[in-house]
Amino acid sequence: MGDLREPNGVVVEDLQLPSQSPSPSSSSSWSCPDPFGVRAEKWAQAELVTQEIIWRVQPTVASEERRREVIDYVQRLLRTRLGYEVFPFGSVPLKTFLPDGDIDLTVFGDFNVEEVLAEKVYTELEAEERNSDAECIVKDVQYIGAEVKLVKCLVQNIVVDISFNQIGGLCTFVFPRAGRPLYWQKSSLQAQYNFD
C-alpha cells in the first residue's frame, strides 16, 4: 500500500549487530556503556543502522497521500453535515507516523459539551458506515466515553481517533514546528521505533 520502503542498499547483517540485545532485567551483567568509551567506528555503525531505520519507517509519499485523503474526507463530512471544524494533530501532520500509525483528529464545536459532540460525530460516522455510496469506506465505529471522549473508527483501513475540543493536541503540533523540524522528526521517529 506504499507505507513501507524497500532496503536502500545498506546491508544491516554486515554491521555484526547482536541478534538480541540484553535488557537490564534479563542479565545481571548488563550495563550502559560509557559513551566516551565507544570507538568511532562503532558510532559510525550505530549511525548507519539508525539512518536505515529512519529511512525505512519515515512516511512515504503514498502513505502521506492516503492519510491526507482520509483527513480531507473526515473534515468535509463533519463540516458539511454537522458544521464542525476538524484539525489533525500528532504524528501525521508532523510526518513522524509509523507505517501502521493512526490519525489523530480533534473536533471543535460547542465548548463544555464534549459528550454531545462525540455522540453526534459517532452517529454521523455510523450512518456513513452503512452508506454503500460513501466516498470512503468507514468501519468499526466506536464511542469511548472516558474522561476524554473519543470516537475511533477505520477509514480506508486507517485507524482514526477523534477527540473533542482538545486544544492541547494542537499545541503539541505547533511547538516542534517552531524549532528545528527535521531534528524533531528524527528524534520522534527514533523514540517511536524504540518504545512502540
Salt bridges, closest charged atoms under 4 A:
ASP3 OD2 - ARG66 NH1 3.10
ASP3 OD1 - ARG67 NH1 3.87
GLU41 OE2 - ARG39 NE 2.50
GLU52 OE2 - ARG56 NE 2.56
GLU64 OE1 - LYS95 NZ 2.69
ASP72 OD1 - ARG68 NH2 2.78
GLU85 OE2 - ARG79 NE 3.44
GLU124 OE2 - ARG81 NH1 2.80
GLU128 OE1 - ARG81 NH1 2.85
GLU135 OE2 - ARG76 NH2 2.41
ASP161 OD1 - LYS152 NZ 2.77
